[in-house]
């Protein structure tokens, strides 16, 4: 009887009276998934499970109607609180890593540009007095001049010349690198010569390295103008074209091209004539005799190439005047200015004199004036053999090649090459001079072989050429690897001399075969061979044997030249040479 009363007793002892549910009281609203609600507050019982597909986030408003409203409604269903946080985090990470990537790309680009400038600076050092932009243009022009940028074995001389012109404009601008530049006649201003252009300036107040770099820029743009003679620039397209494809009255039959040919009325010359820059060098006050002689000889060679032999002869005479006019006081009668022959009793023979007379002899040889060229070559060879021996090179001292010294030399960077000799000093018998002597011997052998009418003088010319090959090969094998100038000259002389020798042998062998075939035709009508014909055939067979010897020698020389080219290529490919 007690157990059925126990629950009732407990209910009676409860302190709070029971309340029946009031149906008129509003039930609590359900918590929405798409809004940040107060999750920490205790809420009452919900009327249904809180699921997205059962309880859309409408905020108590009726469902939207229309495509745009439906899209907003779908986005509101998709962008939950957790998904919003996730997307914000992903966007933040994307922006951060994008900025990191652009900064890294910028730094890598700057580093690559700096490494490229350092490589160009070490290969082609520029004067320290120039601004960094002028130095960069100098590096670019030098790199383009010595690099095949087209991929077809042809240097793009248009870009080379335009870069040099921009560099010269900066060097002559008084607001950039042209401070302290003055005209030749200060009271007259800039001087213009008919058919040549503006004359040179007075650069004597500039440092030697500045002047040397300016000279290299003028010579570079003159070389580019030679290689782009007659080319035009189409102003509508800012591109250069050769003259044979231009459509206009001056070219009635243009060469067909697969693209739109330029019109003559839209074109202008790509570069001024080469003599513009050569004459600017010759009329500039501040260049030494070697620099002015280089410009005069280059201009004379250009005139020879154009077929103006008489004008070229005058320029070669001008070069002789430059070489002789810069000799020390009291040195006279070194060269006969009319014939170009060096006096056999001359004791002061400078580098400029030897160079000017050799170029003058080559000019006579190119114009088939062999009678005037041969005495000049013989006098040059005699003067070279009488040169004093070069002083012994100082022994290298033991330097401290520690890691610290290497790092300091690396950070210091390359320096502009030291000033070369002016060419007015007495030439010594250096390895480079010996190679040039071999070149003169090769010229003499070629002239003797060309002027000979009988067998014996031709053999004399071949003997001179063979001696030139022996001298050049022996010299190149004894030169130090660091003497690039001498090795380059010896390689060039060896290649030219060996080519001349092989051509001479081939010509003699052809003459031998023709003579042998004629002898056989004369003897074919007889019953027996005559003794004289057989003896003549045996004697004429020596050129066949000589040709075999020359072919073997030619193969060995080619291997030597190829090894030299590989060595030069290895030096060029090195980063810090």
C-alpha positions as CSV (number, residue, x, y, z in Angstrom):
1,X,0.0,0.0,0.0
2,X,2.9,2.3,0.5
3,X,4.5,2.0,-2.9
4,X,1.7,3.4,-5.0
5,X,1.7,6.6,-2.8
6,X,5.4,7.2,-3.1
7,X,5.4,9.2,-6.4
8,X,2.4,11.3,-5.2
9,X,4.3,12.0,-2.0
10,X,7.3,13.3,-3.9
11,X,5.1,15.5,-6.0
12,X,3.4,17.0,-3.0
13,X,6.7,17.8,-1.3
14,X,8.0,19.8,-4.4
15,X,8.4,23.4,-3.6
16,X,7.4,24.9,-7.0
17,X,3.8,24.4,-8.2
18,X,3.2,22.8,-11.5
19,X,2.1,24.9,-14.4
20,X,0.1,23.7,-17.3
21,X,1.3,24.7,-20.8
22,X,-0.2,28.0,-22.1
23,X,-1.0,27.6,-25.8
24,X,-1.4,31.3,-26.3
25,X,2.3,32.0,-25.5
26,X,4.6,32.3,-28.6
27,X,7.0,29.5,-29.2
28,X,10.8,30.3,-29.6
29,X,11.9,31.1,-33.2
30,X,14.2,28.6,-34.8
31,X,18.0,29.5,-35.1
32,X,19.1,30.2,-38.7
33,X,22.1,28.4,-40.1
34,X,23.0,31.4,-42.4
35,X,23.3,33.9,-39.6
36,X,25.5,34.4,-36.6
37,X,23.1,33.7,-33.7
38,X,23.8,33.8,-30.0
39,X,24.8,30.2,-29.6
40,X,25.7,30.5,-25.9
41,X,22.2,31.5,-24.8
42,X,19.9,28.7,-23.7
43,X,17.1,28.4,-26.1
44,X,13.9,26.5,-25.9
45,X,12.8,23.5,-27.8
46,X,12.5,24.1,-31.6
47,X,9.6,23.1,-33.6
48,X,11.6,21.2,-36.3
49,X,15.2,20.0,-36.9
50,X,17.6,22.8,-37.9
51,X,18.5,21.6,-41.4
52,X,19.3,23.9,-44.4
53,X,17.0,22.2,-46.8
54,X,14.1,22.3,-44.3
55,X,14.7,25.8,-43.0
56,X,15.9,28.3,-45.6
57,X,17.5,31.5,-44.5
58,X,14.8,33.9,-45.5
59,X,14.7,36.0,-42.3
60,X,11.0,35.6,-42.0
61,X,10.4,37.1,-45.5
62,X,8.6,35.3,-48.3
63,X,10.7,33.4,-50.9
64,X,12.1,35.7,-53.7
65,X,10.7,35.5,-57.2
66,X,12.8,36.0,-60.4
67,X,16.1,34.7,-61.8
68,X,18.3,37.3,-60.1
69,X,16.5,36.8,-56.8
70,X,16.8,33.1,-57.1
71,X,20.5,33.4,-57.7
72,X,20.9,35.5,-54.6
73,X,18.8,33.0,-52.7
74,X,21.0,30.1,-53.8
75,X,24.2,32.1,-52.9
76,X,22.7,32.8,-49.5
77,X,22.1,29.1,-49.1
78,X,25.7,28.2,-50.1
79,X,27.6,30.9,-48.2
80,X,27.3,29.6,-44.7
81,X,29.4,30.9,-41.9
82,X,32.0,28.2,-42.1
83,X,32.2,28.5,-45.9
84,X,32.6,32.3,-45.7
85,X,35.5,31.9,-43.3
86,X,37.1,29.3,-45.5
87,X,36.8,31.5,-48.6
88,X,38.1,34.5,-46.9
89,X,41.1,32.5,-45.7
90,X,41.7,31.2,-49.2
91,X,41.5,34.7,-50.8
92,X,43.9,36.0,-48.1
93,X,46.4,33.2,-48.9
94,X,46.0,33.7,-52.6
95,X,46.8,37.4,-52.4
96,X,49.7,36.8,-50.1
97,X,51.3,34.2,-52.3
98,X,50.7,36.2,-55.4
99,X,52.5,39.2,-53.8
100,X,55.3,36.9,-52.7
101,X,55.6,35.5,-56.3
102,X,55.7,39.0,-57.9
103,X,58.4,40.1,-55.4
104,X,60.4,37.0,-56.0
105,X,60.1,37.4,-59.8
106,X,61.2,41.1,-59.5
107,X,64.2,40.1,-57.4
108,X,65.2,37.3,-59.7
109,X,65.0,39.7,-62.7
110,X,67.1,42.3,-60.9
111,X,69.7,39.6,-60.0
112,X,69.8,38.2,-63.6
113,X,70.2,41.7,-65.0
114,X,73.0,42.4,-62.5
115,X,74.8,39.1,-63.4
116,X,74.4,39.9,-67.1
117,X,75.9,43.4,-66.6
118,X,78.8,41.9,-64.6
119,X,79.5,39.4,-67.3
120,X,79.4,42.1,-70.0
121,X,81.6,44.4,-67.8
122,X,84.2,41.7,-67.4
123,X,84.3,40.9,-71.1
124,X,84.1,44.5,-72.3
125,X,85.1,46.9,-69.6
126,X,83.8,50.4,-70.0
127,X,85.3,53.7,-68.8
128,X,84.5,54.5,-65.2
129,X,83.9,58.1,-66.0
130,X,80.7,57.3,-67.9
131,X,77.3,57.1,-66.4
132,X,75.8,53.7,-65.8
133,X,73.4,54.0,-68.8
134,X,76.2,54.9,-71.2
135,X,78.2,52.0,-69.8
136,X,75.2,49.7,-70.4
137,X,74.8,50.9,-74.0
138,X,78.5,50.3,-74.5
139,X,78.2,46.7,-73.2
140,X,75.2,46.1,-75.4
141,X,76.8,47.4,-78.5
142,X,80.0,45.4,-77.9
143,X,78.0,42.2,-77.2
144,X,75.9,42.6,-80.3
145,X,79.0,43.3,-82.4
146,X,80.7,40.1,-81.2
147,X,77.6,37.9,-81.0
148,X,75.5,36.2,-83.7
149,X,72.1,37.4,-82.5
150,X,70.2,36.4,-85.7
151,X,71.0,32.6,-85.4
152,X,72.0,32.5,-89.1
153,X,75.7,33.5,-88.8
154,X,75.1,37.2,-89.5
155,X,75.5,40.0,-87.1
156,X,72.6,42.5,-86.9
157,X,74.6,45.6,-87.8
158,X,71.5,47.8,-87.7
159,X,71.1,47.3,-83.9
160,X,74.8,47.6,-83.4
161,X,75.0,51.0,-85.2
162,X,71.8,52.4,-83.6
163,X,73.2,51.5,-80.1
164,X,76.5,53.1,-80.9
165,X,74.7,56.3,-82.2
166,X,72.7,56.5,-78.9
167,X,76.0,56.1,-77.0
168,X,77.7,58.8,-79.0
169,X,74.8,61.2,-78.5
170,X,75.1,60.7,-74.8
171,X,78.8,61.2,-74.8
172,X,78.5,64.5,-76.8
173,X,75.6,65.8,-74.7
174,X,77.0,68.3,-72.1
175,X,74.2,67.5,-69.7
176,X,75.1,63.8,-69.5
177,X,78.7,62.7,-70.3
178,X,79.9,65.6,-72.5
179,X,81.0,68.1,-70.0
180,X,84.1,70.2,-71.0
181,X,83.7,69.3,-74.7
182,X,84.5,72.3,-76.9
183,X,84.4,72.8,-80.7
184,X,87.7,73.0,-82.6
185,X,87.2,76.7,-83.2
186,X,85.5,78.0,-80.1
187,X,84.5,81.3,-81.8
188,X,82.9,79.5,-84.8
189,X,80.9,76.8,-83.0
190,X,80.3,73.5,-84.6
191,X,82.0,73.1,-88.0
192,X,80.3,71.3,-90.9
193,X,82.2,70.0,-93.9
194,X,80.4,69.6,-97.2
195,X,79.8,65.9,-98.0
196,X,81.2,64.8,-94.7
197,X,79.1,66.4,-91.9
198,X,80.0,67.8,-88.5
199,X,83.7,68.0,-87.7
200,X,85.3,66.7,-84.5
201,X,85.4,68.3,-81.1
202,X,88.1,69.2,-78.7
203,X,88.2,66.4,-76.1
204,X,91.6,67.0,-74.8
205,X,90.3,67.9,-71.3
206,X,88.7,64.4,-70.9
207,X,90.5,61.5,-69.3
208,X,92.3,59.0,-71.5
209,X,89.9,56.2,-70.8
210,X,86.9,58.5,-71.8
211,X,88.7,59.4,-75.0
212,X,89.5,55.8,-75.9
213,X,85.9,54.7,-75.3
214,X,84.7,57.5,-77.5
215,X,87.1,56.5,-80.2
216,X,85.8,52.9,-80.1
217,X,82.2,54.1,-80.3
218,X,83.0,56.2,-83.4
219,X,84.9,53.3,-85.1
220,X,82.1,50.9,-84.2
221,X,79.3,53.0,-85.8
222,X,81.6,53.6,-88.9
223,X,81.9,49.8,-89.3
224,X,78.2,49.4,-88.9
225,X,77.6,52.1,-91.5
226,X,79.9,50.2,-93.9
227,X,77.9,47.0,-93.5
228,X,74.6,48.8,-93.9
229,X,75.5,51.1,-96.8
230,X,72.4,52.0,-98.7
231,X,69.9,50.6,-96.2
232,X,66.9,52.6,-95.4
233,X,64.5,53.0,-92.5
234,X,60.8,52.8,-93.0
235,X,59.4,55.6,-90.8
236,X,55.9,54.1,-90.8
237,X,57.1,50.8,-89.4
238,X,60.4,51.8,-87.7
239,X,62.3,49.0,-89.4
240,X,65.3,48.9,-91.7
241,X,65.4,47.3,-95.1
242,X,68.0,46.7,-97.8
243,X,67.9,49.0,-100.9
244,X,67.1,46.3,-103.4
245,X,63.6,45.7,-102.1
246,X,62.5,49.4,-101.8
247,X,59.6,50.3,-104.2
248,X,60.2,53.6,-105.9
249,X,61.5,55.5,-108.9
250,X,65.2,54.9,-107.9
251,X,64.5,51.1,-108.0
252,X,62.2,50.3,-110.9
253,X,62.6,46.5,-110.5
254,X,62.5,45.8,-106.7
255,X,63.3,42.3,-105.4
256,X,60.2,40.4,-104.5
257,X,59.8,39.7,-100.8
258,X,57.1,37.7,-98.9
259,X,56.0,40.7,-96.9
260,X,54.9,44.3,-97.8
261,X,57.8,46.1,-99.4
262,X,58.7,49.6,-98.1
263,X,57.9,52.6,-100.2
264,X,60.6,55.0,-101.2
265,X,58.6,58.1,-100.0
266,X,58.4,56.6,-96.5
267,X,62.1,55.8,-96.2
268,X,65.2,57.6,-95.1
269,X,68.9,56.5,-94.9
270,X,69.5,54.2,-92.0
271,X,73.0,55.6,-91.3
272,X,75.2,58.5,-92.5
273,X,78.0,57.6,-94.8
274,X,81.1,55.9,-93.1
275,X,83.3,58.8,-94.0
276,X,81.3,61.0,-91.6
277,X,82.6,59.2,-88.6
278,X,86.1,58.6,-90.0
279,X,86.6,62.3,-90.7
280,X,85.2,63.2,-87.3
281,X,88.0,61.1,-85.7
282,X,90.6,62.7,-88.0
283,X,89.4,66.2,-87.1
284,X,89.0,65.6,-83.3
285,X,91.6,67.2,-81.0
286,X,92.5,64.7,-78.3
287,X,93.1,61.5,-80.1
288,X,96.7,60.2,-80.4
289,X,98.5,59.3,-83.6
290,X,97.6,55.6,-83.4
291,X,93.9,56.3,-83.1
292,X,93.9,58.8,-86.0
293,X,96.0,56.4,-88.1
294,X,93.6,53.6,-87.5
295,X,90.7,55.8,-88.8
296,X,92.7,56.9,-91.8
297,X,93.6,53.4,-92.9
298,X,90.0,52.1,-92.3
299,X,88.7,55.0,-94.4
300,X,91.3,54.2,-97.2
301,X,90.3,50.5,-97.2
302,X,86.7,51.5,-97.5
303,X,87.6,53.7,-100.5
304,X,89.5,50.8,-102.1
305,X,86.5,48.6,-101.6
306,X,84.3,51.2,-103.4
307,X,86.7,51.3,-106.3
308,X,88.0,54.8,-105.6
309,X,91.7,53.8,-105.8
310,X,93.0,57.3,-106.4
311,X,91.2,58.8,-103.4
312,X,92.3,55.8,-101.4
313,X,95.9,56.5,-102.3
314,X,95.6,60.0,-101.0
315,X,94.2,58.7,-97.7
316,X,97.1,56.2,-97.4
317,X,99.5,59.2,-98.0
318,X,97.6,61.0,-95.2
319,X,98.2,58.0,-93.0
320,X,101.9,58.2,-93.8
321,X,101.9,61.9,-92.8
322,X,100.2,61.0,-89.5
323,X,102.8,58.3,-88.8
324,X,105.8,60.5,-89.7
325,X,104.5,63.7,-88.2
326,X,104.3,62.2,-84.7
327,X,107.9,61.0,-84.6
328,X,110.2,62.7,-82.2
329,X,112.1,65.8,-83.2
330,X,115.2,65.1,-85.1
331,X,114.0,61.9,-86.7
332,X,114.0,62.4,-90.5
333,X,114.3,60.5,-93.7
334,X,112.6,57.4,-92.4
335,X,110.2,56.8,-95.3
336,X,110.2,58.1,-98.9
337,X,106.8,59.7,-98.8
338,X,106.4,59.4,-102.5
339,X,107.0,55.7,-102.9
340,X,106.4,54.5,-99.3
341,X,109.7,52.6,-99.1
342,X,111.4,52.6,-95.7
343,X,115.0,53.8,-95.8
344,X,117.5,51.0,-95.2
345,X,119.6,53.3,-92.9
346,X,116.6,54.4,-90.8
347,X,117.3,53.6,-87.1
348,X,114.0,54.9,-85.6
349,X,111.1,52.8,-87.1
350,X,107.9,53.1,-85.1
351,X,104.9,50.9,-85.0
352,X,102.8,53.5,-86.9
353,X,105.4,53.7,-89.7
354,X,105.4,49.9,-90.2
355,X,101.7,49.8,-90.2
356,X,101.2,52.7,-92.6
357,X,103.8,51.4,-95.1
358,X,102.4,47.9,-95.0
359,X,98.9,49.1,-95.7
360,X,100.2,51.3,-98.5
361,X,101.9,48.2,-100.1
362,X,98.6,46.2,-99.8
363,X,96.8,49.1,-101.5
364,X,99.2,48.8,-104.5
365,X,98.8,45.0,-104.5
366,X,95.0,45.2,-104.6
367,X,95.2,47.6,-107.6
368,X,97.6,45.3,-109.5
369,X,100.5,47.8,-109.1
370,X,102.9,45.0,-108.2
371,X,106.0,46.9,-109.2
372,X,105.3,49.5,-106.5
373,X,104.1,47.0,-103.9
374,X,107.1,44.6,-103.9
375,X,109.8,47.2,-102.9
376,X,107.6,48.4,-100.0
377,X,107.1,44.9,-98.7
378,X,110.8,44.1,-99.0
379,X,111.7,47.3,-97.1
380,X,109.2,46.5,-94.4
381,X,110.6,43.0,-94.0
382,X,114.1,44.4,-93.8
383,X,113.1,46.9,-91.2
384,X,111.3,44.3,-89.1
385,X,114.2,42.0,-89.1
386,X,116.4,44.8,-87.8
387,X,114.1,45.6,-84.9
388,X,115.6,45.3,-81.4
389,X,114.6,42.3,-79.4
390,X,111.8,42.7,-76.9
391,X,113.0,43.1,-73.3
392,X,112.5,40.1,-71.1
393,X,109.2,40.0,-69.2
394,X,109.4,40.4,-65.5
395,X,109.0,37.3,-63.5
396,X,105.7,37.0,-61.7
397,X,106.1,37.6,-58.0
398,X,104.5,35.3,-55.5
399,X,101.2,36.9,-54.4
400,X,99.1,36.0,-51.5
401,X,96.2,34.1,-53.1
402,X,94.2,33.8,-50.0
403,X,90.4,33.5,-50.0
404,X,90.1,37.0,-48.7
405,X,92.2,38.5,-51.5
406,X,90.2,36.6,-54.1
407,X,87.0,37.9,-52.6
408,X,88.3,41.4,-52.6
409,X,89.4,41.2,-56.3
410,X,86.1,39.7,-57.2
411,X,84.1,42.5,-55.5
412,X,86.4,45.2,-56.9
413,X,85.3,44.3,-60.4
414,X,87.3,44.6,-63.6
415,X,89.2,47.7,-64.5
416,X,89.4,49.5,-67.8
417,X,92.5,48.2,-69.8
418,X,95.6,50.2,-69.4
419,X,96.5,52.7,-72.0
420,X,98.2,51.0,-75.0
421,X,101.2,52.5,-76.7
422,X,100.6,55.5,-79.0
423,X,102.6,53.8,-81.8
424,X,105.3,56.5,-81.9
425,X,107.8,54.3,-80.0
426,X,110.3,52.1,-81.7
427,X,108.7,48.7,-82.5
428,X,110.4,45.8,-80.7
429,X,110.6,42.2,-82.0
430,X,107.7,40.8,-79.9
431,X,105.9,37.5,-80.8
432,X,103.1,39.6,-82.4
433,X,105.8,41.5,-84.5
434,X,107.2,38.1,-85.6
435,X,103.7,37.0,-86.7
436,X,103.4,40.2,-88.7
437,X,106.8,39.5,-90.3
438,X,105.4,36.1,-91.4
439,X,102.5,37.9,-93.0
440,X,104.8,40.2,-94.9
441,X,106.8,37.1,-96.2
442,X,103.5,35.6,-97.3
443,X,102.7,38.8,-99.3
444,X,106.1,38.8,-100.9
445,X,105.7,35.1,-101.9
446,X,102.3,35.8,-103.4
447,X,103.6,38.8,-105.4
448,X,106.6,36.8,-106.7
449,X,104.4,33.9,-107.7
450,X,102.0,36.2,-109.5
451,X,104.6,38.2,-111.4
452,X,106.6,35.1,-112.5
453,X,106.5,33.9,-116.1
454,X,108.9,31.0,-115.8
455,X,109.3,28.1,-113.5
456,X,112.1,29.3,-111.3
457,X,110.5,32.6,-110.1
458,X,107.4,30.7,-109.2
459,X,109.4,28.3,-107.1
460,X,110.9,31.4,-105.4
461,X,107.4,32.6,-104.5
462,X,106.5,29.2,-103.2
463,X,109.7,29.2,-101.1
464,X,108.8,32.5,-99.5
465,X,105.3,31.3,-98.7
466,X,106.6,28.0,-97.2
467,X,109.0,30.0,-95.0
468,X,106.0,32.1,-93.8
469,X,104.1,29.0,-92.9
470,X,107.0,27.6,-90.9
471,X,107.6,30.9,-89.1
472,X,104.0,31.4,-88.2
473,X,103.6,27.8,-87.0
474,X,106.7,27.8,-84.9
475,X,105.7,31.1,-83.3
476,X,102.2,30.1,-82.4
477,X,103.6,27.0,-80.7
478,X,105.9,29.0,-78.6
479,X,103.5,31.8,-77.5
480,X,102.0,31.9,-74.1
481,X,98.3,31.2,-73.9
482,X,97.7,34.6,-72.3
483,X,99.1,36.5,-75.3
484,X,95.8,36.6,-77.2
485,X,96.8,39.3,-79.6
486,X,99.9,37.5,-80.8
487,X,98.1,34.1,-81.1
488,X,95.3,35.7,-83.1
489,X,97.7,37.3,-85.5
490,X,99.7,34.1,-85.9
491,X,96.6,32.1,-86.5
492,X,95.4,34.5,-89.2
493,X,98.8,34.6,-90.9
494,X,99.1,30.8,-90.7
495,X,95.7,30.3,-92.3
496,X,96.4,32.8,-95.1
497,X,99.9,31.5,-95.9
498,X,98.8,27.9,-95.9
499,X,95.9,28.7,-98.2
500,X,98.2,30.5,-100.6
501,X,100.7,27.7,-100.6
502,X,98.1,25.1,-101.4
503,X,96.7,27.2,-104.3
504,X,100.2,27.6,-105.7
505,X,100.8,23.8,-105.5
506,X,97.5,23.1,-107.2
507,X,98.3,25.5,-110.0
508,X,101.7,24.0,-110.5
509,X,100.1,20.5,-110.6
510,X,97.6,21.5,-113.2
511,X,100.4,22.9,-115.4
512,X,102.3,19.7,-114.9
513,X,99.3,17.6,-116.0
514,X,98.8,19.8,-119.0
515,X,102.4,19.5,-120.0
516,X,102.4,15.8,-119.4
517,X,99.3,15.3,-121.5
518,X,100.9,17.3,-124.4
519,X,104.0,15.2,-124.2
520,X,102.1,12.0,-124.4
521,X,100.1,13.3,-127.5
522,X,103.4,14.1,-129.3
523,X,104.9,10.7,-128.4
524,X,101.8,8.8,-129.4
525,X,102.7,9.0,-133.1
526,X,106.1,7.2,-132.5
527,X,106.8,3.5,-132.1
528,X,108.8,4.0,-129.0
529,X,109.0,6.6,-126.2
530,X,111.9,8.9,-126.6
531,X,114.3,9.2,-123.7
532,X,113.8,12.9,-123.4
533,X,110.0,12.6,-123.1
534,X,110.3,9.9,-120.4
535,X,112.8,11.9,-118.5
536,X,110.6,15.0,-118.7
537,X,107.6,13.0,-117.4
538,X,109.6,11.7,-114.5
539,X,110.8,15.2,-113.6
540,X,107.3,16.7,-113.8
541,X,105.9,14.1,-111.5
542,X,107.4,15.8,-108.5
543,X,104.5,18.3,-108.1
544,X,102.2,15.4,-107.5
545,X,104.4,14.3,-104.7
546,X,104.7,17.9,-103.5
547,X,100.9,18.2,-103.5
548,X,100.6,15.1,-101.2
549,X,103.1,16.7,-98.7
550,X,101.2,20.0,-98.8
551,X,97.9,18.2,-98.2
552,X,99.3,16.5,-95.2
553,X,100.7,19.7,-93.9
554,X,97.4,21.4,-94.5
555,X,95.5,18.9,-92.4
556,X,97.9,19.4,-89.5
557,X,97.6,23.2,-89.8
558,X,93.8,22.9,-89.8
559,X,93.9,20.9,-86.6
560,X,96.1,23.6,-85.0
561,X,93.7,26.3,-86.2
562,X,90.7,24.4,-84.9
563,X,92.4,23.9,-81.5
564,X,93.0,27.7,-81.4
565,X,89.4,28.4,-82.2
566,X,88.3,26.0,-79.5
567,X,90.6,27.8,-77.0
568,X,89.1,31.2,-78.0
569,X,85.6,29.9,-77.7
570,X,86.3,28.5,-74.2
571,X,87.6,31.9,-73.2
572,X,84.5,33.6,-74.6
573,X,82.1,31.2,-72.9
574,X,83.8,31.7,-69.5
575,X,81.9,34.0,-67.3
576,X,84.7,36.0,-65.8
577,X,87.5,36.2,-68.4
